[in-house]
Amino acid sequence: MRNTQIIIATLALTALAGCSSNEKTAPGDVAAAPPPPPPPPAGQPAILAESVAPVMVTGSKRGGPVRSYAVRQAPVEADQTATSGPVAEREYRYFPPVFIPQAENRDQYDGEEVSPVKIVGNEPVSTFSVDVDTAAYANARRFLTDGAMPPKAAVRTEEFINYFRYDYPMPESRERPFAVHTDVAASPWNETSRLVRIGLAGYDLPKETRPAANLVFLMDVSGSMGSPDKLPLVKTALRGLAGKLTSKDRVSIVVYAGAAGLVLEPTSNAAEIRAALSELNAGGSTAGGAGIELAYRIAEANKIEGGVNRVILATDGDFNVGTSDRESLIELIEKKRESGTTLTVLGFGRGNLNDAMMEQIADHGNGNYAYIDSALEARKVLGDEMGATLFTIAKDVKIQVEFNPAVVSQYRLIGYENRALREEDFDNDAVDAGDIGAGHQVTAIYEVVPAGQKGWIGNRRYENKIDSRATQLLAEAAHIKLRYKMPDGDTSKLIEYTLPASALRTARAPTGDFAFASAVAAFGQKLRGDTLMGDISYAKIAGLAGNPRDFWRQEFIQLVKTADNQS
């Protein structure tokens, strides 16, 4: 009891000393007592405290106001004790809410609407550009790890699917740079539809045959990059890449903040690269356009004929000085890619992540876009998958699928909304499309409804009759075509495949590798709010993914379960 009294007295003296230290009075003056504040507003909970001195009581919800009360107990009579006697009279002092400022979230996304269902009789042909970006998945993982659901506009399902590697047959020669794989299974979320998977596996260049690389690290060192998940992580990522380069490769470093400058001349010395990275600090505004122009000039001045000439931009995308609008940057980057210099974009951080800008400039720069949320992801993108990130084996890769209306009545492409091409773009070599790097894989999944089955769209009153040509080819469900150019070529090559109609008769659910890809597609579509996913739950998606041994696939299952807890 005595110890308790000592503690209370000490707290009281400390509180009184704190109050007096904030009041400036002349020597000899007596500080006037402040007027009593108004009582708490109606509805405020009463807060009681057993103390002879004022005790500040504060509380708030996350991001909300802090409400404060000063509670004073009247003196206790000598014959009263803390455990007996009448309840002492108490006075209450109310302090108005104090609002804690929150950092403004300026993340920018440019998500497309979920692809609509197509009726084969009206629109039998689907054409799109391949996509090897993975940024959307890593960014969504960051949201879920932080305890929040990702914005729907931030989810690009094809980037979820293409984040993972699948068991596709590998091409045997660089002359035919990728192998094509197709398979069909019953949809896990719609009993009348089928999933058609088209998989491309790129030829993986042996290390000894990889061409020399001329790389320009273009690093954003503006004030917005100062947080631990930005510039420090950029340094970690690029240090790892420096350790993977050979003596025939060259690296330059360009930085930009209020202005752009060259901080490291071209070198093959990994120690020099790491030392230059260690010297960098964040500060200033973001002259992104000037930085990109300088980086391209450095790349062109040190161009390696027959080699890889690439700018690697590391930023949060917060362009606010100079050439900052997306159209001007895209025009600049398109001009530079024609000279043979490509662009890879690495996104970092949160709060002002310009995902919309970075995804577009990477696409138009004939490169790829990855989001780095951890040192593990940095090692994956710039270490384990360095060949796929840096060395192009096929460019302007397009896919076109024509469905037979006598076999397939309706279809939709899962993802690839911002990669859609017009039908006439497929045979036009002047139309730019996605590139595939060494060892890269690309997966596309269609959901189709076999003819005679109930689809998403009901029968029409004035539907066209299926023509005789379609009925003559009843053995074919779809005709698949791919166009691509060799890295140094200007004329495309064509590959054709036929999907047999018998494949759609399967009632087999996807298994193994296909089941996992289906789970990833379902996860992306569910996060996007796709209304055509039936009643599939996060728990069912996790079950569909199976029990993988691969680290990244195991992590995926945990993310699905996390989303289930937060939904």
BELZI-V376215 format. One record per pair of residues at least 12 apart in sequence whose C-alpha atoms are under 8 Angstrom apart, sorted by the first residue. I is the first residue (numbers start at 0). GAP is how many residues later the second one is. If there is no record, write none. Layout:
BEGIN
I_GAP + I_GAP
END
This chain:
BEGIN
7_43 + 11_39 + 11_40 + 11_41 + 11_42 + 12_40 + 14_38 + 14_39 + 14_40 + 15_37 + 35_57 + 36_56 + 36_57 + 36_58 + 37_55 + 37_56 + 38_53 + 38_54 + 38_55 + 39_52 + 39_53 + 39_54 + 46_22 + 46_24 + 47_23 + 47_42 + 48_22 + 48_23 + 48_24 + 49_23 + 50_21 + 50_22 + 51_20 + 51_21 + 51_22 + 51_23 + 52_19 + 52_20 + 53_16 + 53_17 + 53_18 + 54_15 + 54_16 + 54_17 + 55_12 + 55_13 + 55_14 + 55_15 + 56_12 + 56_13 + 56_14 + 62_37 + 62_38 + 62_39 + 63_35 + 63_36 + 64_32 + 64_33 + 64_34 + 64_35 + 65_31 + 65_32 + 65_33 + 65_34 + 66_28 + 66_29 + 66_30 + 66_31 + 67_26 + 67_27 + 67_28 + 67_29 + 68_23 + 68_24 + 68_25 + 68_26 + 69_22 + 69_23 + 69_24 + 69_25 + 70_19 + 70_20 + 70_21 + 70_22 + 71_18 + 71_19 + 71_20 + 72_15 + 72_16 + 72_17 + 72_18 + 73_14 + 73_15 + 73_16 + 73_17 + 74_13 + 75_12 + 102_248 + 103_247 + 104_246 + 104_247 + 105_245 + 105_246 + 105_247 + 106_243 + 106_244 + 106_245 + 106_246 + 106_247 + 106_248 + 107_244 + 107_245 + 107_246 + 107_247 + 107_248 + 108_44 + 108_45 + 108_245 + 108_246 + 108_247 + 109_43 + 109_44 + 109_245 + 109_246 + 110_41 + 110_42 + 110_43 + 110_44 + 110_45 + 111_41 + 111_305 + 111_306 + 112_304 + 113_301 + 113_303 + 113_414 + 113_416 + 114_297 + 114_298 + 114_299 + 114_300 + 114_302 + 115_296 + 116_293 + 116_294 + 116_295 + 116_339 + 116_340 + 117_292 + 117_293 + 117_294 + 118_290 + 118_291 + 118_292 + 119_283 + 119_284 + 119_285 + 119_288 + 119_289 + 119_290 + 119_291 + 120_284 + 120_288 + 120_343 + 120_345 + 123_278 + 123_279 + 123_280 + 123_281 + 124_275 + 124_276 + 124_277 + 124_278 + 124_298 + 125_274 + 125_275 + 125_276 + 125_297 + 126_271 + 126_272 + 126_273 + 126_274 + 126_293 + 126_294 + 126_295 + 126_296 + 126_299 + 127_270 + 127_271 + 127_272 + 127_288 + 127_291 + 127_292 + 127_293 + 127_294 + 128_267 + 128_268 + 128_269 + 128_270 + 128_290 + 128_291 + 128_292 + 128_304 + 128_305 + 129_267 + 129_268 + 129_269 + 129_289 + 129_303 + 129_304 + 129_305 + 129_312 + 130_27 + 130_28 + 130_31 + 130_285 + 130_288 + 130_303 + 130_304 + 130_311 + 131_27 + 131_30 + 131_236 + 131_302 + 131_303 + 131_304 + 131_308 + 131_309 + 131_310 + 132_26 + 132_29 + 132_30 + 132_235 + 132_236 + 132_237 + 133_25 + 133_26 + 133_28 + 133_29 + 133_235 + 133_236 + 133_237 + 134_24 + 134_212 + 134_234 + 134_235 + 134_236 + 134_237 + 135_18 + 135_19 + 135_20 + 135_21 + 135_23 + 135_24 + 135_234 + 135_235 + 136_18 + 136_19 + 136_22 + 136_23 + 136_26 + 137_232 + 137_233 + 137_234 + 137_235 + 138_15 + 138_232 + 138_233 + 138_234 + 139_14 + 139_15 + 140_418 + 141_231 + 143_415 + 143_418 + 143_419 + 144_414 + 144_417 + 146_419 + 147_418 + 148_414 + 148_417 + 148_418 + 149_377 + 151_375 + 151_376 + 151_377 + 152_375 + 153_201 + 154_369 + 154_372 + 154_373 + 155_259 + 155_260 + 155_368 + 156_257 + 156_258 + 156_259 + 156_364 + 156_367 + 156_368 + 157_256 + 157_257 + 157_258 + 157_285 + 157_286 + 157_363 + 159_360 + 159_361 + 159_364 + 160_282 + 160_356 + 160_359 + 160_360 + 161_279 + 161_280 + 161_281 + 163_388 + 163_389 + 164_276 + 165_275 + 165_347 + 166_346 + 167_12 + 167_13 + 167_31 + 167_32 + 167_33 + 168_12 + 168_32 + 169_31 + 169_32 + 169_33 + 170_30 + 170_31 + 170_32 + 171_31 + 172_30 + 173_29 + 173_219 + 176_25 + 176_26 + 176_216 + 176_217 + 177_22 + 177_23 + 177_24 + 177_25 + 178_21 + 178_22 + 178_23 + 178_24 + 179_18 + 179_19 + 179_20 + 179_21 + 180_16 + 180_17 + 180_18 + 180_19 + 181_14 + 181_15 + 181_16 + 181_17 + 181_317 + 182_13 + 182_14 + 182_15 + 182_320 + 183_12 + 183_13 + 183_319 + 183_320 + 183_322 + 183_326 + 184_319 + 184_321 + 184_322 + 184_323 + 184_324 + 184_325 + 185_320 + 185_321 + 185_322 + 185_323 + 185_324 + 186_260 + 186_322 + 186_323 + 187_321 + 187_322 + 187_348 + 188_344 + 188_345 + 188_346 + 188_347 + 189_343 + 189_344 + 191_257 + 191_258 + 191_261 + 191_262 + 191_263 + 192_254 + 192_255 + 192_256 + 192_257 + 192_260 + 192_262 + 193_253 + 193_254 + 193_255 + 193_256 + 193_310 + 194_250 + 194_251 + 194_252 + 194_253 + 195_249 + 195_250 + 195_251 + 195_252 + 196_246 + 196_247 + 196_248 + 196_249 + 196_317 + 197_245 + 197_246 + 197_247 + 198_242 + 198_243 + 198_244 + 198_245 + 199_241 + 199_242 + 199_243 + 200_238 + 200_239 + 200_240 + 200_241 + 201_191 + 201_234 + 201_235 + 201_236 + 201_237 + 201_238 + 201_239 + 202_190 + 202_235 + 202_236 + 202_237 + 203_183 + 203_234 + 203_235 + 203_236 + 204_182 + 204_233 + 204_234 + 209_181 + 210_95 + 210_96 + 210_97 + 210_180 + 211_36 + 211_37 + 211_92 + 211_95 + 211_96 + 212_35 + 212_36 + 212_37 + 212_91 + 212_94 + 212_95 + 212_96 + 212_97 + 213_35 + 213_36 + 213_37 + 213_85 + 213_88 + 213_89 + 213_90 + 213_93 + 213_94 + 213_95 + 213_96 + 214_34 + 214_35 + 214_36 + 214_37 + 214_84 + 214_93 + 214_94 + 214_95 + 214_96 + 214_97 + 215_35 + 215_36 + 215_37 + 215_38 + 215_79 + 215_82 + 215_83 + 215_94 + 215_95 + 215_96 + 216_34 + 216_35 + 216_36 + 216_37 + 216_78 + 216_94 + 216_95 + 216_96 + 216_97 + 217_35 + 217_36 + 217_37 + 217_38 + 217_73 + 217_74 + 217_77 + 217_93 + 217_94 + 217_95 + 217_96 + 218_34 + 218_35 + 218_36 + 218_37 + 218_94 + 218_95 + 218_96 + 219_35 + 219_36 + 219_37 + 219_66 + 219_68 + 219_93 + 219_94 + 219_95 + 219_96 + 220_34 + 220_35 + 220_36 + 220_59 + 220_60 + 220_61 + 220_62 + 220_63 + 220_65 + 221_34 + 221_35 + 221_36 + 221_60 + 221_61 + 221_62 + 221_63 + 221_64 + 222_34 + 222_59 + 222_60 + 222_61 + 222_62 + 222_63 + 223_58 + 223_59 + 223_61 + 223_92 + 223_94 + 223_128 + 224_57 + 224_58 + 224_90 + 224_91 + 224_124 + 225_55 + 225_56 + 225_57 + 226_122 + 228_119 + 228_120 + 228_144 + 228_145 + 229_85 + 229_86 + 229_118 + 229_119 + 230_50 + 230_51 + 232_115 + 232_141 + 232_142 + 233_80 + 233_114 + 234_42 + 234_43 + 235_139 + 235_142 + 236_138 + 236_141 + 236_142 + 236_145 + 237_144 + 238_34 + 238_35 + 238_38 + 239_138 + 239_139 + 239_142 + 239_143 + 240_141 + 240_142 + 240_145 + 241_28 + 241_31 + 241_32 + 242_27 + 243_139 + 244_23 + 244_25 + 245_22 + 246_21 + 246_22 + 247_20 + 248_18 + 248_19 + 249_16 + 249_17 + 249_18 + 250_14 + 250_15 + 250_16 + 250_17 + 250_22 + 251_12 + 251_13 + 251_14 + 251_15 + 251_46 + 252_12 + 252_13 + 253_37 + 253_40 + 253_41 + 254_36 + 255_30 + 255_31 + 255_32 + 255_34 + 255_35 + 256_25 + 256_26 + 256_27 + 256_28 + 256_29 + 256_30 + 256_31 + 257_26 + 257_27 + 257_28 + 257_29 + 257_63 + 258_27 + 258_28 + 258_31 + 258_32 + 259_27 + 259_30 + 259_31 + 259_34 + 260_30 + 260_33 + 262_13 + 263_12 + 265_36 + 284_35 + 284_36 + 285_32 + 285_33 + 285_34 + 285_35 + 286_32 + 286_33 + 286_34 + 286_35 + 286_36 + 287_30 + 287_31 + 287_32 + 287_33 + 287_34 + 287_35 + 287_36 + 288_30 + 288_32 + 288_33 + 288_34 + 288_35 + 288_40 + 289_32 + 289_33 + 294_16 + 295_15 + 295_40 + 295_45 + 298_12 + 298_42 + 299_41 + 307_33 + 307_82 + 307_83 + 308_31 + 308_32 + 308_33 + 309_31 + 309_32 + 309_33 + 309_34 + 309_80 + 310_30 + 310_31 + 310_32 + 310_33 + 311_31 + 311_32 + 311_33 + 311_34 + 312_30 + 312_31 + 312_32 + 312_33 + 313_31 + 313_32 + 313_33 + 313_34 + 314_30 + 314_31 + 314_32 + 314_33 + 315_31 + 315_32 + 315_33 + 315_34 + 315_36 + 315_37 + 315_38 + 316_30 + 316_35 + 316_36 + 316_37 + 316_38 + 316_40 + 316_41 + 317_34 + 317_35 + 317_36 + 325_31 + 325_35 + 328_32 + 329_30 + 329_31 + 329_34 + 329_35 + 332_28 + 332_31 + 332_32 + 333_30 + 333_31 + 335_29 + 336_28 + 336_29 + 341_23 + 341_24 + 341_25 + 342_19 + 342_22 + 342_23 + 342_24 + 342_25 + 343_18 + 343_21 + 343_22 + 343_23 + 343_24 + 343_25 + 343_45 + 344_13 + 344_14 + 344_17 + 344_22 + 344_23 + 344_24 + 344_25 + 345_23 + 345_24 + 345_25 + 345_26 + 346_22 + 346_23 + 346_24 + 346_25 + 347_23 + 347_24 + 347_25 + 348_24 + 362_71 + 365_29 + 365_67 + 365_68 + 365_69 + 366_67 + 366_68 + 367_21 + 384_54 + 386_50 + 386_51 + 386_52 + 387_48 + 387_49 + 387_50 + 387_51 + 387_52 + 388_48 + 388_49 + 389_47 + 389_48 + 390_46 + 390_47 + 391_43 + 391_44 + 391_45 + 391_46 + 391_95 + 392_42 + 392_43 + 392_44 + 392_45 + 392_93 + 392_94 + 393_41 + 393_42 + 393_43 + 393_90 + 393_91 + 393_92 + 393_93 + 394_38 + 394_39 + 394_40 + 394_41 + 394_89 + 394_90 + 394_91 + 394_92 + 395_35 + 395_36 + 395_37 + 395_38 + 395_39 + 395_87 + 395_88 + 395_89 + 396_36 + 396_37 + 396_38 + 396_39 + 396_85 + 396_86 + 396_87 + 396_88 + 397_28 + 397_35 + 397_36 + 397_84 + 397_85 + 397_86 + 398_27 + 398_81 + 398_82 + 398_83 + 398_84 + 399_23 + 399_26 + 399_80 + 399_81 + 399_82 + 400_77 + 400_78 + 400_79 + 400_80 + 401_76 + 401_77 + 401_78 + 402_74 + 402_75 + 402_76 + 403_66 + 403_69 + 403_70 + 403_72 + 403_73 + 403_74 + 404_46 + 404_61 + 404_65 + 405_45 + 405_60 + 405_64 + 405_65 + 405_68 + 406_43 + 406_44 + 406_67 + 406_69 + 406_70 + 406_94 + 407_40 + 407_41 + 407_42 + 407_43 + 407_69 + 408_39 + 408_40 + 408_41 + 408_42 + 408_43 + 408_46 + 409_38 + 409_39 + 409_40 + 409_41 + 409_45 + 409_46 + 410_35 + 410_36 + 410_37 + 410_38 + 411_34 + 411_35 + 411_36 + 412_31 + 412_32 + 412_33 + 412_34 + 413_30 + 413_31 + 413_32 + 413_33 + 413_107 + 413_111 + 425_57 + 426_56 + 428_61 + 428_62 + 428_63 + 449_54 + 473_27 + 474_25 + 474_26 + 474_27 + 475_22 + 475_23 + 475_24 + 475_25 + 476_21 + 476_22 + 476_23 + 476_24 + 476_25 + 476_27 + 477_20 + 477_21 + 477_22 + 477_23 + 478_17 + 478_18 + 478_19 + 478_20 + 479_16 + 479_17 + 479_18 + 479_19 + 480_13 + 480_14 + 480_15 + 480_16 + 481_12 + 481_13 + 481_14 + 482_12 + 511_34 + 514_29 + 514_30 + 514_31 + 515_28 + 515_29 + 515_30 + 516_28 + 517_26 + 517_27 + 518_22 + 518_23 + 518_25 + 518_26 + 519_21 + 519_25 + 521_19 + 522_15 + 522_18 + 522_37 + 537_22 + 537_23 + 537_25 + 537_26 + 538_21 + 538_22 + 538_25 + 540_19 + 541_15 + 541_18 + 541_19 + 544_12
END
